[in-house]
Amino acid sequence: MSSAFRNRSTMIALDVSISPQRKKLLRRFADGKTDKQIAREFGCRAALIAAQRQFMIDRLKISSQAELAVVAIELASWPGWQPQGRCRRDHQR
């Protein structure tokens, strides 16, 4: 990961506070789960999850799934959590 990208995600982390519920969503987004999968887990409609995903992307100025995973690590991680799916490889370098 480039230092410029790391610095940008650190700046985002300092500027944004996220509710515990949105942190749960952010982790699931970073894991590559679909809106439908997340909606099933949360017991709500996929349209609501899609709206929350767009809100987070806009608020955090995220432009890719890999960047989403990095921001999730910065803002919503806990000990032992690693992004699953396609992005996991990017964070083990």
Legacy VTK file of the C-alpha trace (Angstrom):
# vtk DataFile Version 3.0
C-alpha trace
ASCII
DATASET POLYDATA
POINTS 93 float
0.000 0.000 0.000
1.432 3.384 -0.925
2.216 5.903 1.788
-0.042 8.481 0.096
-2.978 6.060 0.288
-2.167 5.239 3.919
-1.929 8.950 4.778
-5.281 9.631 3.084
-7.029 6.865 5.019
-5.454 8.091 8.255
-6.736 11.608 7.527
-10.211 10.178 6.921
-10.002 8.278 10.206
-9.180 11.453 12.103
-11.949 13.507 10.473
-14.877 11.080 10.694
-16.699 9.529 13.590
-18.868 6.525 12.772
-21.636 4.978 14.852
-21.247 1.369 16.033
-24.007 0.262 13.619
-22.285 1.889 10.644
-18.995 0.278 11.709
-20.723 -3.110 11.484
-21.902 -2.214 7.996
-18.465 -0.937 6.984
-16.851 -4.227 8.028
-19.391 -6.193 5.988
-18.901 -3.923 2.968
-15.147 -4.448 3.262
-15.700 -8.208 3.401
-17.297 -7.942 -0.041
-20.788 -8.933 1.094
-23.705 -7.913 -1.090
-26.459 -5.596 0.070
-28.832 -8.558 0.033
-26.536 -10.674 2.250
-26.110 -7.845 4.738
-29.850 -7.116 4.755
-30.521 -10.752 5.680
-28.054 -10.497 8.578
-29.576 -7.236 9.830
-33.195 -8.182 9.150
-33.946 -5.257 6.847
-34.399 -4.464 3.155
-31.502 -4.522 0.693
-32.510 -1.027 -0.481
-31.753 0.353 2.983
-28.317 -1.267 2.965
-27.667 0.087 -0.534
-28.534 3.594 0.663
-26.220 3.220 3.663
-23.424 1.910 1.405
-23.778 4.965 -0.852
-23.851 7.289 2.157
-20.602 5.760 3.495
-18.915 5.866 0.077
-19.839 9.537 -0.339
-18.989 10.543 3.224
-15.634 8.752 3.277
-14.785 9.621 -0.344
-14.197 5.958 -1.183
-13.583 5.036 -4.817
-12.912 1.270 -4.780
-13.595 -1.947 -2.873
-9.899 -2.126 -1.882
-10.047 1.394 -0.475
-13.215 0.482 1.398
-11.346 -2.378 3.077
-8.468 -0.091 4.080
-10.852 2.483 5.536
-12.700 -0.280 7.404
-9.419 -1.334 9.001
-8.720 2.269 9.983
-12.189 3.081 11.312
-13.991 -0.129 12.244
-11.528 -2.890 13.015
-11.151 -4.870 16.201
-8.429 -7.330 17.282
-8.294 -10.362 15.046
-10.587 -8.999 12.298
-9.304 -9.152 8.736
-11.339 -8.326 5.633
-12.594 -11.463 3.902
-13.042 -12.174 0.221
-11.333 -10.386 -2.622
-9.738 -7.604 -0.581
-8.020 -9.758 2.011
-4.949 -10.334 -0.202
-4.414 -6.563 -0.534
-3.976 -6.161 3.228
-1.508 -8.959 3.778
1.285 -7.335 1.759
LINES 1 94
93 0 1 2 3 4 5 6 7 8 9 10 11 12 13 14 15 16 17 18 19 20 21 22 23 24 25 26 27 28 29 30 31 32 33 34 35 36 37 38 39 40 41 42 43 44 45 46 47 48 49 50 51 52 53 54 55 56 57 58 59 60 61 62 63 64 65 66 67 68 69 70 71 72 73 74 75 76 77 78 79 80 81 82 83 84 85 86 87 88 89 90 91 92
